């Protein structure tokens, strides 16, 4: 099989960290990522299946890893070398087309489910992520045993597989993983009817969260700061009430909530703020935009940051983390997984409009540099297209 393999090579990882400061995505050229021709991973156990990717997205967490900015927190939760890629639509034997739910949950690792019908990411103890018959790995794309979507073949457990309906294009299906994450964030935010909600960041995760807020909650207003024309257009189409430049979001929240300015800070603010960036600056902005006793939801992966938390303490702000997906309860009392709701929402919102360009694997350096600068180049989401690759062993339908 052909695959992009990320190895534990500290010198090249450090080089990626330095180079990416000058040119985002440069880690693809100097870091420990290599295009290789290798044997596909073995099937770990019963219940596992081979998958041949069609399209695989490039996520912000992937870029953070390739450019050397990922937190070392995850070192015990991954195994090297691994093949990245977790936003996947692919083929299986028998003509099945599937989307992958990438978390390697209890079922995939041979442990009892935390409760009946649990989704892979459910549970309140993460010991299984490093145990069982697999090498450590939080999800497909970060585990040596399974491979990942930046390849022509990998393996997945039955608990991770979702059949794609005939009406759904590959371009729409490849967005379902981030859509599920946006739904999880929107529902973790516990938005009350009539709340003012502000979203920081209009990349893929910010945009899908806007759509999830619009369809699965009843806010009074959804506001988002969007820097580039394509982001502004999609934010409006996906359901934002107010779309403003990122630097004007504070002023928009101030007007909407009739807040005063106390020095450089708002006296009040939005009821809920969702940070879909995860930078030092965005976290500080999120806390500042949130009213006293409001809620800040961390959707973007922050890594190691330095933030003055005095306002969090003084304003008694609730800080909520949101990672991947799970079992949700909707406003009408339904219980469903994030992925089930993602399929439902994809029938109403044209998420495929986020897919701006695709590349073959052998042009991975161009692809990753494009993904790292998608906004300035008029794009949102970049993916690898493996539909024309020679996929050895793909059964005939």
N, C-alpha and C positions, 0 to 999 in steps of 0.2 A: 504494500500500500504506500501511497504518498502522504506525507504528514509534515506539519510544522511542529517541531519538538523543542520544548523549553527545558534546559538543563540547569543543574546547580553549578554554575561557574561564576564564582564571586567576582573575579576580575572583569569579566565581560558585563556582569550585572552593574558593577560600579561605573563602567564606561557608558552604559546605557543611561544611567542616572545623570551623568554629566552632560552627555550629548543632547538629551531631551530637554535640558534647560534652555538650550539655544534653538532647538527645532523639535517641536512635539512630534512624536512618532519615530524619532531617530534611533530609538532603542532597537527597532527592527533590523537596522543595518549593523549595529556594533554590539548588541546584547547577545545573550545566550539562546537565541532562537535560530533554528536551522531547518531548512527544508531537506527531509531525508526520505529514502526509500527503505521501508522496513517491513517486517512481518506484522500482520494485524494482531491485536491483543487476543489472548485466549478467552473463551467463555468461562467465567469464574465458577459457575455452578448451574444447577437447574433453574429455570425461570429467566435465564439471560438470552439475549438475542443479538444478532448482528444487524447493524444499521449502516446504510450507505448515504451520507449526507447529500442533499440537493443544494440547499442554501444554508450558510451558517453566518450569523451576525458577529460583528466586532463590538464588544461591550466596553463601557468605561473601565470596568474592573480589569478587563484584558489589557487595555492600553496602559493602565497604571502598573500592571505587572511587567509588561514588555519594556516600559520606559524606566523601570527601576524605582517606582514611587510607592509600591504596595507596602502596607504595614507588615512588620515582621511578626505581628500577632498570629498570622496564618501559618507560620512555618511548621507547627506541629499538626496542622490540619490538611497539609498537602503532601504529596510524595513525588519524587523526581526520578527520571525525567517525565514530564507530562505533556500531553498534547492539548493546547487550549481549545476553547470553543464550546459554548453551552447554549447558544440561541440557535436551535437546529430544527429544520424540517428535512426528513430523509425517507429513504425506502427501506422496507423489510422484505423478507421472503414472502411469497404469496401475493405480491402486488400491493401490500399495505403501505400507505403513506402516513407518516407519523410525525408528531411534534414531541420533543423530549422535555420532560420535567426534570431538570438536571440534578436536583438535590439527591444525594445517595443516602436515602433514609433507612429506617429500620428494616423494611422488607428486603431492600437491596443487599443489606449486610447480614441477613439471616437472623435478625432479632424480632421478638414479638412487637406488634404495633403498640404505641402508647395508649390507643383507644381504638375501638372498632371503626373502620373506615378512614383512619387517619391518612392525611396526605404525607408525602415523603418528608416535608420540612416540619411537621408537627412534633411536639414533644418538649419536655423541659429538662432534658439531660442529653448532652452532646457526646457522651462517651462512645456511642456507636460509630461516630464519624472517624474514629481511629482504630476500630476493632473489627472483628469478624474475618471473613475470608478475603477481604480486599485490603490493599494498601491504604494508608490514610488519604482522605480526600473529602472536602466539603461537598463537592458536586462533580458531575461529568465536566471535564475540561480542566480539572485540577487534581486528577488521580491517575497514577501510573497504571493501575490495573485495567482501567476502562477505556483509555484513549479519550479523544474529544473530537469536536466537530470540525476542527481545522485539519481534516484528513479525509481520505477517501473511504475509510471504514473505521468503525469503533463498535463497542458493545454496550448494551443498555439492559437494565432489568425491566421486567414486565410492569412493575409499579410505576415506572417513569414514562410509559408510552401512552400517547393519546392519538387516536385515529383522526385524520384530517378529512373533513367532508369533501365530496367531489366539487362542490361549488367554490371552495376556497382555493385561491391561487397560492403558489409557493411563496410569492412575495408578501402576501398577507400572513401566511402561516408562520413565517420566520420571525414575525414581530410578536407572537403570542407570549413568549417568555417574558420580555419586558412589560407587556400589557398585564400579565398576571402579577408582576411585581408592583406595578402602579395601582392595581386594584387592592392589593394587600396594604399598601401605604395609605390609600384613601380610606379604607375601612378601619385601619389601626388609628387613624386620626380622630375617630369618634366625633365626627362633625354633627353638631346639633342643627335642627331646622333653623334657617335664617342666619347662620353664622357667616361671618366674613372670613374667607380663606385666601391666604396669599401663598403663591408658589414661587420659589426662587430657583431659577434655572429652566430654560426652555429647550434642553436637549431631549433625546428620546424619553428619558424617565420623567422629566417634568411634563412633557406633552401627554404621555399616556395617563399620568396621574390626573391631569385636568379632565380628560375624558371620563376616567373612573369617578371622579368627584361629581361630574355632571349627571352621570347615569345611575350612580348607586348611593348618592347622598342628596340632601336638599338644602344646600347653602343659600344664603341670601345673595352672595356675590363671590365669584372666583376671580382672583386677580393674579396676573403673572408678569414677570419682567422678561422680555424677549429681545435679544440684541439684533438678530438678523431677520431680513424680510421673510424668508421661508419659515422661520420659527413663529413669527407674528401671524402669518397667514394660517398655519396649522393650529396654533393656539386658539384662534378665533373659531376655526372650523370644528375643533374638538370640544368647544364649549366654554371657553373663558369669557367672562363678562367684560373684563378690563384687561387690555394688553398694552403694556407700556415699556419704555426703555428700562433696562435694569436699574440705572441710576435714578429713575423717576418713580420706582415702586414705593419707596418710603413716602413720597408726597401723595401718591394715589391712595395709600392706606390711611394717611393722615386725613385726607379729605373725606374718605368713605366712613371713617369712624369718628369724625369731629374731634380729633385729638389735638391737644396743644403741643407746642414744642417746649421742652425744658432743656435748655442748652441745645445739644445736638440730638436729644432723645425725644421720642414720642411719649406723651403722658399716658396714652392708651395704646390701641393697636388692633391688629387682626385677632380674631378668636383662635384661629389655627394658622400656623405657618409651616409649610412643608419645604424643607431644604433638599432639593434634588441635585445639588452640586457637591457639597461635602468638603469645601475648602475652609481654611481659617477665616477668610473674609465672609463667606456665605453663612457660616454658623453664627458669627457675630451679628451679621445683618438679621438673621432669623430671630435671634433673641431680642434684638432691638425693635423688630416689627411686631412682636407679639404683645398683646395686652397683658397687664398684671393678671395672674392666675389663668392664663391661656395655655396653649399647648404648642410646642415645637416638635415636629416630626422629622427625624433624620433619615432620609431616603438615600442621599448620596453617601458613598463610602468615604469617611473623613480621613482615615490614616492617622498619622501623628500630627497634631495641630496644637497651637498655643492660643487660647482664647480667654479673655477676662470674663469670668462667670459671676461677677458681682451682681449684674442685672438679673441673672437667672435666680440667684438667691433672694435679692431684694423684691423682685416682682412675683416670687413664688411660681415661677414658670415650670410647667411640666415638660420634661424632655423625654421623648419616646423614640426608641430605635425601631427601624423596620427593615427586615432582611428577607429576601426572597418571597415566599408565599406560604399558604397553609389552608386550613379550613376556616371559612368565613361565615358570618351571620349577616345577612343583608337587612336593609331597613324594613322590608316587608316580612321579616322573620324566617326567611329561607336559610337553610344550611347548605353550603356548596363549597367546593374547593376554589381557590383562586383561578386555576386553569379552566375549570368549568365555566366560571364567570367570564374569563377571557374569551373563550369561544363564543359565548353569548354576545359579548360586547363587540367582537370583531364583525358580527353580522350587522352592526349599526354604525360603526365608525370606520372610515377608510384609512386604517393604520398603514396600509401598503404605500401610502403617499410619503411616508417617512423614509422609505428605502430609496436612496439617492444614487447609488452606484454599486456595481458588483465587480469583483476581480477573480481571476483564476488563482489557484494557490501559488503558482510560480511567480506571480507579481505581488507577493505578499508585502514587500517593502513599500511599494506604491500604495497598496491598500491600507496599510496601517498608518502611513503618513497622511493619507486622505482622511481617514477616520479621526485622527488626532486634530485635524484642522477643518472638520466638516463644515462648521458654521460659517467661517470666513469664506469658504469656497462654495457657499450656497447649498449645502447639503445638511442632512440630519443623521441618517443611518447608512453605514457601509457594510457590505457582506461579501463573503467568499461564495462564488458560484461554482459548484462542483458537478453540475449536470452534464457537462461535456467531457469530464475526466473519464479515463479508463478505470472502471471500478471492478477489479478482479473479484470473481466469485459471486457477483450479483445474480441471484437466480432469475430464470426466465419466469414471467408471469403466466 
